Amino acid sequence: MRTLDQLEANGKSVLVRVDYNVPIKDGVVGDDTRVRASLPTIRELLEKGAKVVLMSHLGRPKGVDPAFSLLPVAEVLADLLEMPVKFVTGLPSSEEAFSDVKSAKPGEVLLLENVRFEPGEKKNDPELAKKYARLGDAFVLDAFGSAHREHASVVGVARILPSYAGRLMEREVKALGKLLHDPQKPYWVVLGGAKVSDKIGIIKSLLPKVEGMLIGGAMAFTFIKAIGGQVGGSLVEDDKLELAAGLLEEARSLGKQLLLPSDVVAAEQICSEAETKIFPAFGIPEGWLGLDIGPESRKIFAEALAPAHTVFWNGPMGVFETPPFDAGTLAVAEAIAGLDAYTVVGGGDSVSAVKRLGYADKFSHVSTGGGASLEFLEKGTLPGIEVLGGLSPEEV
């Protein structure tokens, strides 16, 4: 990819796609991790004498919705940069935005309003991309978490302006690239979350390359039911049972371990105050929901990971947001953090667990992109990488 090393930014207006899709409640940013992740690129461009114009999406608004405004993020960013950040209130494609950007000077930072307020954003409307392109002399993609989306603010504008990878984007691709091209064996993958369907691609892609995979979260119950287990009222993708059985058979044929939980923490409802019981993972009674991996599973998973020299983890082991069903996820985080290995965590609740334990600095890399991480490891590239001069899947 072309990077900031190739960008002569002095005196230029540089349009930067960042990932400010952060939690906001009552106008307050709940987690500024993604904002902080953008700071190295912004500061470098400012030091090079650029005018920095930032654009991002936030949530999934249906049209213009003040609840999804990026204004609170502008305030957080100004505090972190310790300088003013002008928030552009009009739509990014509007004449108001164009005028505000043109009147700004090198050394200033502007944040545009939510690009998903634009009806053509997710459709990669070429006319919208042209309006974005008016705002910059060059484009920098620093939103790895959005690099798998062929949207106007990601790939559309990159096809019009001279385009470069920001420092976050560059760091993500290098870190995840080690998992693809140079993993030190034994290599283990830990997958959780609700749906097998979300992980089919990554399982098929990485299974030949790894020692084994640990499967937790609700997705484990689809595998368990596929081979005759009793899962009670646990979440199952019944239309994926045959696929799950096929993946288990594929693992056997390749001589790879695909470990499922041996026991689970169950309750009759998802509630912190609910009565919990431990059941064998293959024998959950009717009316009970498997909501976390059990204590025996946590021990077995930790023992399987102990010899690993490379680990990739994506997805929680249970209903992480509702204690006590977060214990399995926290145990896995602790086990991986204690390894003398190259360790990468990607995505949502996995990252939350790592941060809650204060283990972020004990992982080799904490990715900012869940879906993007999975797609990159599955395909070896992303639309956002290719548009920056990266490799196509055929060249990887």
C-alpha positions in Angstrom: 0.0 0.0 0.0 1.0 3.6 -0.5 1.5 5.1 2.9 2.1 8.6 4.5 5.8 8.1 3.6 4.9 8.8 0.0 2.5 11.8 0.7 3.9 15.3 0.3 1.3 17.0 2.5 2.6 20.5 3.0 0.0 23.1 2.2 -2.5 20.4 1.0 -6.0 19.7 2.1 -5.9 16.0 3.2 -9.2 14.2 3.5 -8.9 11.4 6.0 -11.4 8.6 6.5 -11.2 7.6 10.2 -13.3 5.2 12.3 -15.2 7.2 14.9 -18.0 4.7 15.2 -17.9 5.0 19.0 -20.5 4.4 21.7 -22.4 7.6 22.5 -25.0 7.9 25.2 -26.8 11.2 26.1 -24.2 13.1 24.0 -21.2 11.6 25.8 -18.6 9.4 24.1 -18.4 6.2 26.2 -15.1 4.9 24.8 -12.5 7.0 23.0 -10.2 4.2 21.9 -10.9 4.6 18.2 -10.5 8.4 18.5 -7.1 7.9 20.2 -6.1 5.4 17.5 -6.5 8.1 14.8 -4.1 10.6 16.6 -0.8 9.5 15.1 -2.0 10.0 11.5 -3.6 13.4 12.3 -0.6 14.7 14.2 1.8 13.6 11.5 -0.2 15.3 8.8 -0.4 18.5 10.9 3.4 18.4 11.4 3.8 18.1 7.6 1.8 21.3 7.2 -1.5 19.9 6.0 -5.1 21.0 6.5 -6.8 17.8 8.0 -10.4 17.1 7.0 -11.8 14.1 8.9 -14.8 11.9 7.8 -16.4 9.0 9.5 -19.6 7.0 9.9 -21.4 6.5 13.2 -24.0 3.8 13.7 -26.7 2.9 11.2 -29.0 6.0 11.0 -31.9 6.0 8.7 -31.4 9.4 7.1 -30.3 12.5 9.1 -30.7 11.8 12.8 -29.2 14.1 15.5 -28.8 11.0 17.8 -26.0 9.9 15.4 -24.2 13.2 15.0 -20.5 13.2 15.3 -20.5 16.5 17.3 -19.6 14.8 20.6 -16.6 13.2 18.9 -15.3 16.5 17.7 -15.3 17.7 21.4 -13.4 14.6 22.5 -10.9 14.9 19.6 -10.2 18.6 20.4 -9.4 17.6 24.0 -7.0 14.8 22.9 -5.3 17.0 20.3 -5.3 20.0 22.7 -6.4 22.3 19.8 -9.6 23.5 18.3 -11.5 21.1 16.0 -14.1 22.7 13.7 -17.2 20.6 13.4 -18.9 21.0 10.0 -22.6 20.8 10.6 -23.9 20.4 7.0 -23.8 17.1 5.1 -20.3 16.2 3.8 -21.5 16.6 0.2 -23.1 20.1 0.8 -21.9 23.5 -0.4 -21.7 24.5 3.3 -19.1 21.8 3.9 -17.2 22.7 0.8 -17.1 26.3 1.8 -16.0 25.5 5.4 -13.2 23.3 4.2 -12.0 25.8 1.5 -11.8 28.6 4.0 -9.8 26.6 6.6 -6.0 27.0 6.6 -3.1 24.5 6.8 -2.6 23.4 10.4 -6.3 23.3 11.1 -8.5 20.2 11.8 -12.1 19.8 10.7 -14.5 17.0 11.3 -17.4 16.4 8.8 -20.8 15.2 9.8 -21.7 11.5 9.7 -21.2 10.2 6.2 -24.1 7.7 6.6 -26.5 10.7 6.6 -25.7 10.7 2.9 -28.2 8.4 1.0 -25.5 7.3 -1.5 -22.7 6.5 1.0 -23.4 2.7 1.4 -24.2 2.4 -2.3 -20.8 3.8 -3.2 -22.5 6.5 -5.4 -19.9 7.9 -7.8 -21.5 11.3 -7.7 -21.2 11.4 -4.0 -17.6 10.3 -4.1 -16.9 13.2 -6.5 -18.4 15.6 -3.9 -16.2 14.1 -1.2 -13.2 14.5 -3.4 -13.7 18.2 -3.8 -12.7 18.5 -0.1 -9.1 17.3 -0.5 -6.0 17.3 -2.6 -5.2 13.8 -1.3 -7.0 11.0 0.5 -5.9 8.9 3.5 -7.7 5.8 4.6 -7.1 5.2 8.3 -10.3 3.4 9.1 -9.3 -0.3 9.1 -12.6 -1.2 10.7 -14.4 0.0 7.6 -11.9 -1.1 4.9 -14.0 -4.2 4.1 -16.9 -2.0 2.9 -17.1 -0.7 -0.6 -18.6 2.6 0.4 -18.2 6.0 -1.1 -16.0 7.4 1.7 -13.8 4.3 1.7 -13.2 3.2 -1.9 -15.2 5.7 -4.0 -13.2 8.8 -3.1 -9.9 6.8 -3.1 -10.4 6.1 -6.8 -10.5 9.8 -7.5 -7.8 11.4 -5.3 -4.2 10.3 -4.8 -4.7 7.9 -1.9 -2.6 6.6 1.0 -2.9 4.3 4.0 -2.8 6.1 7.4 -0.6 4.8 10.2 -3.4 2.8 11.9 -4.3 1.1 8.6 -0.7 0.3 8.0 -0.2 -1.1 11.5 -3.3 -3.3 11.2 -2.3 -4.8 7.9 1.2 -5.6 9.1 0.0 -7.1 12.3 -2.7 -9.3 10.7 -0.4 -10.1 7.8 1.9 -12.0 10.2 -1.0 -14.3 10.9 -1.4 -15.0 7.2 2.2 -15.2 5.9 4.5 -15.9 8.8 2.7 -17.5 11.8 5.0 -19.3 14.2 3.7 -22.7 15.0 1.8 -24.0 17.0 -0.9 -21.6 15.7 -4.3 -21.6 17.5 -7.5 -19.7 16.7 -10.2 -19.0 19.2 -13.6 -18.1 17.9 -16.8 -17.1 19.7 -19.9 -15.1 19.1 -23.5 -16.0 18.2 -23.4 -17.3 14.7 -21.5 -20.0 12.8 -22.6 -18.2 9.6 -20.4 -15.2 10.6 -17.3 -17.4 10.9 -17.6 -19.9 8.0 -15.1 -18.1 5.8 -12.5 -17.7 8.5 -12.8 -21.4 9.6 -12.4 -22.7 6.1 -9.5 -20.3 5.3 -7.5 -20.8 8.5 -8.2 -24.5 9.3 -5.4 -25.8 7.1 -2.9 -23.4 8.6 -3.5 -23.9 12.3 -2.9 -26.6 15.0 -6.5 -26.2 16.1 -9.5 -24.0 16.8 -11.4 -23.4 20.0 -15.1 -22.8 19.5 -17.1 -21.0 22.2 -20.1 -18.7 22.4 -23.5 -19.6 21.0 -22.0 -20.7 17.7 -20.7 -23.8 19.6 -24.3 -25.1 20.1 -24.8 -25.4 16.3 -21.8 -27.7 16.2 -22.9 -29.6 19.3 -26.5 -30.1 17.9 -25.1 -31.1 14.5 -23.4 -34.1 16.1 -26.3 -35.2 18.3 -25.9 -33.1 21.4 -28.8 -31.9 23.5 -28.6 -28.1 23.7 -31.9 -27.3 25.5 -33.1 -23.8 24.5 -29.7 -22.5 23.5 -29.3 -20.4 20.4 -28.8 -22.6 17.3 -28.7 -21.9 13.6 -30.7 -24.9 12.5 -30.1 -24.1 8.8 -26.4 -24.5 9.4 -26.3 -27.9 11.1 -25.2 -29.7 8.0 -22.5 -27.1 7.4 -21.3 -27.4 11.0 -21.0 -31.2 10.7 -19.1 -30.7 7.5 -16.6 -28.4 9.1 -16.0 -30.9 11.9 -15.4 -33.6 9.4 -13.1 -31.3 7.4 -11.1 -30.7 10.6 -10.8 -34.5 11.2 -9.7 -35.1 7.6 -7.0 -32.5 7.9 -5.8 -33.8 11.3 -6.7 -30.5 13.0 -8.3 -30.1 16.5 -11.6 -28.3 16.6 -12.4 -28.2 20.3 -16.0 -27.6 21.6 -16.9 -26.8 25.2 -17.2 -29.8 27.5 -19.5 -27.9 30.0 -21.5 -24.7 30.0 -23.0 -22.2 32.5 -26.7 -22.2 31.9 -29.8 -20.3 33.0 -33.5 -20.2 32.2 -33.2 -16.6 31.1 -30.5 -14.0 30.3 -30.4 -12.1 33.5 -27.7 -11.2 36.0 -30.0 -12.4 38.9 -31.0 -15.7 37.2 -30.2 -19.0 38.9 -27.3 -20.7 37.1 -26.3 -24.3 36.8 -23.4 -26.1 35.2 -24.3 -28.8 32.6 -22.4 -31.0 30.2 -22.3 -29.1 26.9 -23.9 -32.1 25.1 -26.6 -32.5 27.7 -28.4 -29.3 28.4 -32.0 -29.9 29.6 -35.0 -28.4 27.9 -35.8 -24.9 29.1 -32.2 -24.1 29.9 -30.0 -21.8 27.8 -26.2 -22.3 27.5 -24.8 -18.8 28.1 -21.1 -19.3 28.8 -18.4 -21.9 28.7 -18.1 -23.7 32.0 -15.2 -24.0 34.4 -13.9 -27.4 32.9 -14.0 -25.9 29.4 -12.0 -22.8 30.5 -9.3 -25.2 31.9 -9.3 -27.3 28.8 -9.1 -24.3 26.5 -6.2 -22.8 28.5 -4.3 -26.1 28.4 -4.8 -26.3 24.7 -3.4 -22.8 24.2 -0.5 -23.2 26.6 2.0 -24.5 23.9 0.9 -21.9 21.3 3.4 -19.5 19.7 0.6 -17.7 17.7 -3.0 -17.0 18.7 -5.8 -15.2 17.0 -9.0 -14.5 19.0 -12.3 -13.2 17.8 -15.6 -13.4 19.6 -16.8 -13.8 23.2 -17.3 -17.2 24.9 -20.7 -16.3 26.3 -23.2 -13.5 26.8 -20.3 -11.3 27.8 -22.4 -8.1 28.4 -24.4 -9.8 31.2 -22.4 -11.0 34.2 -21.9 -13.7 35.4 -21.9 -15.0 31.8 -18.7 -13.1 31.1 -16.4 -15.4 33.2 -15.5 -17.6 30.2 -14.5 -14.7 28.0 -12.5 -13.2 30.8 -10.8 -16.5 31.5 -9.8 -16.9 27.8 -8.5 -13.3 27.8 -6.4 -14.1 30.8 -5.0 -17.3 29.4 -4.0 -15.7 26.1 -2.5 -12.7 27.8 -0.2 -15.0 29.8 1.3 -16.7 26.8 4.8 -16.1 25.5 3.4 -15.9 21.9 2.3 -13.6 19.1 -1.2 -12.8 20.1 -3.9 -10.9 18.2 -7.4 -10.0 19.4 -9.9 -8.6 16.9 -13.4 -7.4 17.5 -15.9 -6.0 19.9 -16.5 -8.0 23.1 -13.1 -9.7 22.9 -11.4 -6.4 22.9 -13.7 -5.2 25.7 -12.6 -8.2 27.8 -9.0 -7.5 27.3 -9.4 -3.9 28.3 -11.5 -4.7 31.3 -8.7 -6.9 32.7 -6.1 -4.2 31.8 -4.4 -6.7 29.5 -4.4 -4.6 26.3 -0.6 -4.1 26.6 -0.1 -7.9 27.1 -1.4 -8.7 23.6 0.9 -8.3 20.5 -1.9 -6.5 18.7 -5.4 -5.4 19.6 -7.3 -4.8 16.3 -9.8 -2.0 15.8 -11.7 -4.0 13.2 -13.8 -7.1 14.0 -15.5 -7.8 10.6 -12.6 -6.3 8.7 -10.1 -8.5 10.6 -12.0 -11.7 9.8 -12.4 -10.8 6.1 -8.7 -9.9 5.8 -7.6 -13.2 7.3 -10.1 -15.0 5.1 -9.3 -13.3 1.8 -5.9 -11.9 2.3 -7.0 -8.4 1.2 -9.8 -5.9 1.5 -11.4 -3.4 -0.9 -9.8 -0.6 1.1 -6.3 -2.2 0.7 -6.7 -2.9 -3.0 -7.7 0.7 -3.7 -4.5 1.9 -2.0 -2.3 -0.1 -4.3 -2.4 -3.3 -2.3 -2.6 -6.9 -3.5 -5.6 -8.5 -5.1 -6.7 -11.9 -3.7 -5.2 -13.6 -6.8 -1.8 -12.0 -6.0 -1.7 -12.9 -2.3 
